[in-house]
Amino acid sequence: MELLAAAFSAACAVDHDSSTSESDTRDSAAGHLPGSESSSTPGNGTTPEECPALTDSPTTLTEALQMIHPIPADSWRNLIEQIGLLYQEYRDKSTLQEIETRRQQDAEIQGNSDGSQVGEDAGEEEEEEEGEEEELASPPERRALPQICLLSNPHSRFNLWQDLPEIQSSGVLDILQPEEIKLQEAMFELVTSEASYYKSLNLLVSHFMENERLKKILHPSEAHILFSNVLDVMAVSERFLLELEHRMEENIVISDVCDIVYHYAADHFSVYITYVSNQTYQERTYKQLLQEKAAFRELIAQLELDPKCKGLPFSSFLILPFQRITRLKLLVQNILKRVEERSEREGTALDAHKELEMVVKACNEGVRKMSRTEQMISIQKKMEFKIKSVPIISHSRWLLKQGELQQMSGPKTSRTLRTKKLFREIYLFLFNDLLVICRQIPGDKYQVFDSAPRGLLRVEELEDQGQTLANVFILRLLENADDREATYMLKASSQSEMKRWMTSLAPNRRTKFVSFTSRLLDCPQVQCVHPYVAQQPDELTLELADILNILEKTEDGWIFGERLHDQERGWFPSSMTEEILNPKIRSQNLKECFRVHKMEDPQRSQNKDRRKLGSRNRQ
């Protein structure tokens, strides 16, 4: 794959500073579509008489692409209108296909590694020898195996960019390298998925928000919380889609879309932050309305039965903006993985990805801030301090984990396995910067008897000492509330619970599979095959097709992992995932991750303003 990318990059190399090259490009642009000699061979479906454009060979691939005519605006608009999938369906089909494709790639590479080892050069020679047989196959199937099947439904005529009649009749599939075709598909998916998303947003507004009966049932304040600024979100999506459409109409071979994404992420996507930050109140209001207003409940159920909704619930429409902004970042990542390294398109994609990361981070922080403030107030009210009081509420503090553990009581010399009260219940509140140790007392209250900064905590797993001392670990407070060192021997209810507490209490300790302070080229990986919603603060919500490094694993079915696309860490059930067994696939996933998140180099920073100016001129 790297060799293909390098070959395409070399083919696209043009000296833009040369006046001779610019002149040649302008002269070529006035001609017709070029093609190779193989274009006239039987089996391609195109002859020189049918397509006189395939008569002259261009000097470079770049010149060839510039000679292709723009796609008719009517054809592109018809394609957008024919999208039959709502965004929820589109997204699910896309991610499921991505999972299946990854499985096939894993199996194919695994099969090749089990067979005879053939060098890349030998493979290329074999491909050339079988060239005559391959000419009988259609160019789209021969040139590339797309990762994601787009718009795969009976209501849509087209599945992929390469399936467009304008693409198939142009001969461009004989010019582009396989990696460039995959890049075109990645950009095409970003555009068509935005169209599907806009269609679903429009249905949320026209079918639900603007329903006259619903307006009479809801108080204006309830409607405002429920729908927030969705009109602003839809307006931004409409303008964003329009610019993407204009880019598609410029040339059937898409030049770039990430410059448009960058512009909107930097200047317009703040509307997503406003909408997503309201999510906590939106969910609460929706639940209250369902419970307290029978008329609302009945009307929503009736509206959901409309064929327009395709069996999707109202709540799936409300969360569309949050799903879209996170998915958009992944789509840009997919483009970034396929552009030529150290190219202008790579720089633009990196800029767009960075801006989207900032938007997604702000959205997440907005949601967390709303819920954390209420949670901290609730915890503060339940605490009674036996020691010097510690202020709990702080803008920079949040809860990481809470729960009951058993503390071993009595001095070591007096411990016996027959002691009835060998363990005593205690309750821990672990914040991002503070540990509070309590005992639960009547009235749903907690009496605090010790505390320590989180940075001064150390944990140690106790060696197996029988069933009674199973799942026991040692917690050391290097400096507790009395300014002295304290040690607690704690027992968890299960192995996974013990591991989860140890990971939360001392997050920088070395795990079973990988050190937190180092990055290995290979470590166990899984991909999510069933979505999972976090139930505890230390858990990680998983979306279909997420890829995660395994950092810790328990025997009772829990995994502590790091998601590659955003480096978020947390626990999740192993049953929600399947392991990626092939080391080549794992290594490829890590390399793509490092490329997406690599730091800016000086050269890219210097060229950033130049790319912005070029993007504006192109628009």
Rosetta blueprint (number, residue, H / E / L):
1 M L
2 E H
3 L H
4 L H
5 A H
6 A H
7 A H
8 F H
9 S H
10 A H
11 A H
12 C H
13 A L
14 V L
15 D L
16 H L
17 D L
18 S L
19 S H
20 T H
21 S H
22 E H
23 S H
24 D H
25 T H
26 R H
27 D H
28 S H
29 A H
30 A L
31 G L
32 H L
33 L L
34 P L
35 G L
36 S L
37 E H
38 S H
39 S H
40 S H
41 T L
42 P L
43 G L
44 N L
45 G L
46 T L
47 T L
48 P L
49 E L
50 E L
51 C L
52 P L
53 A L
54 L L
55 T L
56 D L
57 S L
58 P L
59 T L
60 T L
61 L H
62 T H
63 E H
64 A H
65 L H
66 Q H
67 M L
68 I L
69 H L
70 P L
71 I L
72 P L
73 A H
74 D H
75 S H
76 W H
77 R H
78 N H
79 L H
80 I H
81 E H
82 Q L
83 I L
84 G L
85 L L
86 L L
87 Y H
88 Q H
89 E H
90 Y H
91 R H
92 D H
93 K H
94 S H
95 T H
96 L H
97 Q H
98 E H
99 I H
100 E H
101 T H
102 R H
103 R H
104 Q H
105 Q H
106 D H
107 A H
108 E H
109 I H
110 Q H
111 G H
112 N H
113 S H
114 D H
115 G L
116 S L
117 Q L
118 V L
119 G L
120 E H
121 D H
122 A H
123 G H
124 E H
125 E H
126 E H
127 E H
128 E H
129 E H
130 E L
131 G H
132 E H
133 E H
134 E H
135 E L
136 L L
137 A L
138 S L
139 P H
140 P H
141 E H
142 R H
143 R H
144 A L
145 L L
146 P L
147 Q L
148 I L
149 C L
150 L L
151 L L
152 S L
153 N L
154 P L
155 H L
156 S L
157 R L
158 F L
159 N L
160 L L
161 W H
162 Q H
163 D H
164 L L
165 P H
166 E H
167 I H
168 Q H
169 S H
170 S H
171 G L
172 V H
173 L H
174 D H
175 I L
176 L L
177 Q L
178 P H
179 E H
180 E H
181 I H
182 K H
183 L H
184 Q H
185 E H
186 A H
187 M H
188 F H
189 E H
190 L H
191 V H
192 T H
193 S H
194 E H
195 A H
196 S H
197 Y H
198 Y H
199 K H
200 S H
201 L H
202 N H
203 L H
204 L H
205 V H
206 S H
207 H H
208 F H
209 M H
210 E L
211 N L
212 E H
213 R H
214 L H
215 K H
216 K H
217 I H
218 L L
219 H L
220 P H
221 S H
222 E H
223 A H
224 H H
225 I H
226 L H
227 F H
228 S L
229 N L
230 V H
231 L H
232 D H
233 V H
234 M H
235 A H
236 V H
237 S H
238 E H
239 R H
240 F H
241 L H
242 L H
243 E H
244 L H
245 E H
246 H H
247 R H
248 M H
249 E H
250 E H
251 N L
252 I L
253 V L
254 I L
255 S L
256 D L
257 V L
258 C H
259 D H
260 I H
261 V H
262 Y H
263 H H
264 Y H
265 A H
266 A H
267 D H
268 H L
269 F L
270 S H
271 V H
272 Y H
273 I H
274 T H
275 Y H
276 V H
277 S H
278 N L
279 Q H
280 T H
281 Y H
282 Q H
283 E H
284 R H
285 T H
286 Y H
287 K H
288 Q H
289 L H
290 L H
291 Q H
292 E H
293 K L
294 A H
295 A H
296 F H
297 R H
298 E H
299 L H
300 I H
301 A H
302 Q H
303 L H
304 E H
305 L L
306 D L
307 P H
308 K H
309 C H
310 K L
311 G L
312 L L
313 P L
314 F H
315 S H
316 S H
317 F H
318 L H
319 I L
320 L H
321 P H
322 F H
323 Q H
324 R H
325 I H
326 T H
327 R H
328 L H
329 K H
330 L H
331 L H
332 V H
333 Q H
334 N H
335 I H
336 L H
337 K L
338 R L
339 V L
340 E L
341 E L
342 R L
343 S L
344 E H
345 R H
346 E H
347 G H
348 T H
349 A H
350 L H
351 D H
352 A H
353 H H
354 K H
355 E H
356 L H
357 E H
358 M H
359 V H
360 V H
361 K H
362 A H
363 C H
364 N H
365 E H
366 G H
367 V H
368 R H
369 K H
370 M H
371 S H
372 R H
373 T H
374 E H
375 Q H
376 M H
377 I H
378 S H
379 I H
380 Q H
381 K H
382 K H
383 M E
384 E E
385 F E
386 K L
387 I L
388 K L
389 S L
390 V L
391 P L
392 I L
393 I L
394 S L
395 H L
396 S L
397 R L
398 W L
399 L E
400 L E
401 K E
402 Q E
403 G E
404 E E
405 L E
406 Q E
407 Q E
408 M E
409 S L
410 G L
411 P L
412 K H
413 T H
414 S H
415 R L
416 T L
417 L L
418 R L
419 T L
420 K L
421 K L
422 L L
423 F E
424 R E
425 E E
426 I E
427 Y E
428 L E
429 F E
430 L E
431 F E
432 N L
433 D L
434 L E
435 L E
436 V E
437 I E
438 C E
439 R E
440 Q E
441 I E
442 P L
443 G L
444 D L
445 K E
446 Y E
447 Q E
448 V E
449 F E
450 D E
451 S E
452 A E
453 P E
454 R H
455 G H
456 L H
457 L E
458 R E
459 V E
460 E E
461 E E
462 L L
463 E L
464 D L
465 Q L
466 G L
467 Q L
468 T L
469 L L
470 A L
471 N L
472 V E
473 F E
474 I E
475 L E
476 R E
477 L E
478 L L
479 E L
480 N L
481 A L
482 D L
483 D L
484 R L
485 E L
486 A E
487 T E
488 Y E
489 M E
490 L E
491 K E
492 A L
493 S L
494 S L
495 Q H
496 S H
497 E H
498 M H
499 K H
500 R H
501 W H
502 M H
503 T H
504 S H
505 L H
506 A L
507 P L
508 N L
509 R L
510 R L
511 T L
512 K L
513 F L
514 V L
515 S L
516 F L
517 T L
518 S L
519 R L
520 L L
521 L L
522 D L
523 C L
524 P L
525 Q E
526 V E
527 Q E
528 C E
529 V L
530 H L
531 P L
532 Y E
533 V L
534 A L
535 Q L
536 Q L
537 P L
538 D L
539 E E
540 L L
541 T L
542 L E
543 E L
544 L L
545 A L
546 D L
547 I E
548 L E
549 N E
550 I E
551 L E
552 E E
553 K E
554 T L
555 E L
556 D L
557 G L
558 W E
559 I E
560 F E
561 G E
562 E E
563 R E
564 L L
565 H L
566 D L
567 Q L
568 E L
569 R E
570 G E
571 W E
572 F E
573 P E
574 S H
575 S H
576 M H
577 T E
578 E E
579 E E
580 I E
581 L L
582 N L
583 P H
584 K H
585 I H
586 R H
587 S H
588 Q H
589 N H
590 L H
591 K H
592 E H
593 C H
594 F H
595 R H
596 V H
597 H L
598 K L
599 M L
600 E L
601 D L
602 P H
603 Q H
604 R H
605 S H
606 Q H
607 N H
608 K H
609 D H
610 R H
611 R H
612 K H
613 L H
614 G H
615 S H
616 R H
617 N H
618 R H
619 Q L
